[in-house]
Amino acid sequence: MHWGTKALSHPGKTERVSINNTTKFLIFGVIALAIVFTDQVSKHLIASSVAVNSGFQVIPGYLDIVHVRNKGAAFGILSQSTWNLRSTLFLVVHFVALAVIFRLVVSTKAPDPYLLGGYSLFFGGAVGNLIDRLRLGEVIDFVDVHIGNAHWPAFNVADSALCAGAVLLILHFIHAGRQAGRDSDTPTS
């Protein structure tokens, strides 16, 4: 049995249990705020202790802590672009994404944990990076994962939350698809 569902007398068939709006918004808010807080504190620690474009090894050959500034999108996309409207575009995209996510949270009556978790992580991650864009015009990235000289683009807590949110949303859709398949296979009395 999972959160958001309750077992019925028919084996394999479940029915959604509603959570009230207060609980839904409390869960959403706590997760999103925890992400924003962790993201901003970690970025402050990096900015105050590691010079820009420098860093140190944590696990030699695999993981470094660095201090880089990303004017582009996630994982440095468009960071080398000289397009003057890039910052405005990123701000508009952030605000639209936040509005859409918030609207989805409001309109979803009984979200399962994957869906509510995904929305919360996305919202917190987007807010964390939006704060940097508004304050600095760029995003502070500091986690450098690599194998030898092959580096993944540097990222931060907000980026990680966005990726984890995507995974939870994918899990939600997989779970919902399986549930729909089970419900359609169960004979009705």
N, C-alpha and C positions, 0 to 999 in steps of 0.2 A: 504494500500500500504506500502511496506517495502523498506528499503534502499537496493539498488542492483536490484530492480525490477521496472517496470513501467506497468501501466494498459494498456491493449489493448481494442479494441472495443468489444471483446467477454467477457462477464461477467465471472469472475472466472479464466480467463486465463491471465497469466503474462509473460513478457519477461524480461530477465536479462539486466540490464543497466551496461555497463562496466565502471569500474573506471580505470583511467590510472595508470601505474606502479608507477609513482611518488607519487600519493595519497596513493596507496596501501602500499608502503614501508614507507611512512611518518606515516600512522596510525600504522602499525606494529612496527616501531621503537619507536614511542612515548609511546605506551602501554608497550612494552618490557622494555624500559629504565625506565619508571615510576615504574615498578615492581622491577627491579634490584635496583634502588635508594632507594625505600621504604624499601626493604628487607635489604639492607646493612646498612642503617641508623638505622633501628630498632635493628638489631643485634649489632651494635656498642654501642647503648644506653644501651642495656641489658648487654653486656660484660663489659662496663665501670661502671655500677652502681649496678649490682646484682652479688654476688659471685657465682661461679660455684656450682651447686647442692643445691642452696637455692632459695628462692623466697618470694612472698608475695601474700596475698589474694586480689582479686579485687571484686568478688562476692562470699562471703563465701559459701562453699559447692558446687560451680559450676565452678568458673573460678579463676585461679591463674596465675600470671606472675612468671616464673621460669627461671633459667639459667642452661640448660643442654647441654651437648655435645653429639652429635650423630655420631658415627663412621659408622653406618649402612646406609641403604637406607631410603626411606620415611617411616615415622612413626616408626623408629627404627628397621626395618627389617634387620636382620643380624648384629645388633649392638653388640651382644655378641659373634660373631664369632671370632675365633683366626686365621682364614685363612689369610696368609701373602699377598696373591694377591688380597684381597678384595678391597683395595684402588685403585689398578691399574684397576680392573674390573669396579669399579664405575666411574673412570675417562673416560675410554673407552666408557662406556655406555652413559655418559653425552655428550661427543664429537660426537658420532654417532647420538644421538637423536637431538642435535643441527643442525647437517648437514642435517638430514632428514627433520626437520621442515623448515629450511631455503630453502631447495630444493622445498618443497611443496608450500611455499609462492611464490617463483619465478615462479613455473610452473602453479599456479592457476591463470587463466585469470581474472575472475570476482568473487572474493570470496564474499559470503554473510557475514553479520556482525557476525553471529555465528562462521563461519569458520575462518575468519580473527582474530576475538577476541580470539578464542580458540588457534590458532597458536601463537598469540602474548603473551598470558598468559603463555602458555607452555614454550615458548622460554625464557621469562623473569624469570620465576620460575627456569628453569634449569640453567640459567646463574647465578642467585643469589646463588644457592646451590653449583654450580661449583666453584665460587669464594672462598667460605669457604673451600671446599675440597683442592683447590690448595694452599690457604694461611695457613690453619690450619690442614689439614689432616682429618677434621671432620666438621660437620655442627652445628651451634648454633641454638637450638630450645628454645622457650620461652613461648608459649601459652599452658597452661594446662587446658583443659576442662574436667570436671568431674561431676559426681553426687555422692556426698558423697565420699566414698573411691573407686568408680569405675572410673578409669581414662582412657581417650583416650590418646594415645601416644602424647607427646608434639610435637608441630609443629611451623612453622614460616610463614612469609609472602610468601616466595617462594613456600612452600608446599601448602598454600592456593591458590596461583595463579595456580599451577599445577592442583589442584582439580577443581577450577572454569573453567579452560581451558577444562578439560574433560567434564564438564557439558555442556559448549558451543558447543563442538564437537558433543556430543550426540544430543543436540537440532538441530544442523545443519543437522544431518542425519535424524532425525524425520521430520524436515521441508522439506528436499529434497525428502524424500519418499512420503510425502503427496503431494508435488508439482508434482512429477512424476505421481502419481495416478490421480490427477486432470487433468493433461495434456493428459493422455491416455484416460480419460473419455470424453473429449471434442471432439465433432465431428469436422472434418476438412472440410472446404468448397472447 
